[in-house]
Amino acid sequence: MQIHSITPTDHAWLCDLLTAAWGSPSIISISGVHDASQLPGFVAHHLGQRVGLLTYALDEHGCEVVTLNALLASHGVGTALLDALANCARTAGCQRLWLTTTNDNTAALRFYQRRGWDLVAVYPNVVTAWRQRKPEIPAFGHDGIPIRHALELQRLL
């Protein structure tokens, strides 16, 4: 697997992926609204195909993972993208990686915790307010779980 920084040739692909996976390139997290199509990030390639995308934002709180999409399950795509980001964040002087997910995303909670991430905050009922800014956030998510709360996870570097 090869990992490289996002390049202009990735732009159309990543816009399509962000729209398919997230409803639009607009991503809402605890830190605010991000246009993920304009953020820095990494693309994973396997056998000549794009198989993953990670976008991030640097701020005073560290390095935020804004999106992570692994299109090839159980091949280490997500882990490789997170490792690339950790190296980049250390070089930038960050002391932590962090992200926001929603209460329904049990697969993400499992994935991140198995890789040393900790749950550090819960934001009850915040998703209702987010839907006013991004109506395409569904009411129900994975396994029919109502999407209501945001969860913040972090990994210290």
N, C-alpha and C positions, 0 to 999 in steps of 0.2 A: 504494500500500500504506500502511496506517495501522498504527502501533504504539502500544499503550497498556499501562499497568501492569495486572497482573492485578486483577480486581475480583471481588466476591462472585458476580456473575452468570456468571463464567467457571468457577466451582468444579466443577460437575458435569461439564462438558466436559473440563476438564483432568484430573480424576480418571480419566475414561474413557480419555483419550489416554495418560496415564502407565501405566495398566494394560495397554493394548493394546501400547504400544511397549516398555515396560520390565518387564513381568510384574507390576508393582505400583507404587504411588507410592513405595515404599521403594527408595532408590538408595544404593548403596555406592560410595564413592570412597576415595582415599588419606586424606582427612580424616575419614572415618567414615561413619556411616549417616545419611541424610537422609530425612525425609518430604517429598518434593518437592511434595506437594499443599498443604503449609503454608508453603512458601517464597515470598519475593517473586519477581516475574518480569515478563515482558512477553508479550503476545499480539499476533500479527500478523493483520491482516484484509486481505482482498483481495476486492473486489466483494461486500462484505457478508458474507463467510464467514470464519470463523477458519481460518487456514492455517499457523499456527506458534505455538510456545510455547518460551520460555526461562525456566528457573528458576535462581536463584543464591543464594549464601550469602557474606556478608562475614565475614572473620576476620582474624587478625593476619598472614596470609600474602598478603592481597589479596582479590580478588573471584573466587570459584570459580563457574564455569559448572557447574551440577549436571546440568541436562538441556537439550538443544536438539533440537527436532523441527520440521522444515520439511515441511509436508504438500503443498506445491506446489513441485515440483522446478524448478530453473533459472529461478526468477523473483526471486531475491535475498532470499528470506524469511530464511534463516539469517544472511546478511550484515546485513540490516536489524536483526534482533534483536540481533546482536553489537554493532552500532554503538550501539544504544540502551543496551545494558549498559555499553559503554565510557564513554559520556557520564555515566551514573549513577555509575559507579565513580570517575571523575575527580572528580565533585562530592563524593563521600564521602571523598576523599583517598587512594584506592587508587593504588598505583603499578604494579600488574600485574593482569591477568586470567589465570586458570589453570583447568585442567580435567584430569580423568582419563578415559582411554578404554582400550579393551582392544586387544590385539595383532591381533585379527581385523578391526578396523574400519578397513580401508584407505581407504574413502571418506571417513571423518572425518579421517584423517591427511592425505589429499590436500586436503580442504576447508580445514582450519585452516592448513596450511603455505602454501597459496596466498594466505592472508590475513595473513601475517606472523607466525604463531605458530611457536614453536620447541619441539622435543622437548628436555626438560631432565632427565628421569629415567625409568628403567625399573625396575619392581618385579617381578622374576622370580617366577613361580609363586604370586603373592598371591591369584589368583582362586580357587584351591582353598579357601583359608581363608574367602573371601567366601561361597562356596556353603554353608558351614555356617550362615551367618546369613541367606542368601537362596537357598534351594534352586532357585528358578526360573531362576537363571542357567544357561543351557544349556552343555553340554560343548563344543559346536561352534557356531561363529558364521558370519559371512559367508564365502561360498565354501568352506564345509566346513573352515575353519581352526579347530583346537582353541583354545579360549579359555583361556589360562593366565596371561598377564602383563598388568599395568597399565602404561600409559604416561602420563606427565605432560607436558602442553604448557603453554606460557605465552606471553603477549603483554605486553610492557612498555607502559605508558601514558605 
